[in-house]
């Protein structure tokens, strides 16, 4: 029961969400993959203790995002930027770029 004489309890502090740098994680996975040509995403998932989906998506990002973007993002620690460019957002960017290429007639093959 509440009383008017008792002070109102303070609101609980919200926990701050620590954002992970998906580009840095993807580069770590990609480096491990390229160290030995016989490794696959399955080897990476077993080595790092992550699911196959959590490994294959970041590696796909490394293969599809522009190199200059990856070079800029790999060392970011600012949580606002990391929130803006989360893994889900980067996957949407990659998909939209691929759809544009398909509409232009590239057939989904990059010219790199």
Secondary structure, DSSP 8 states (H G I E B T S, - for coil): ---TTS---------------HHHHHHHHHHHHHHSTT--HHHHHHHHT--HHHHHHHHHHHHHS-HHHHHHHTT---HHHHHHT-HHHHHHHHHHHHHHHHHHT-TT----
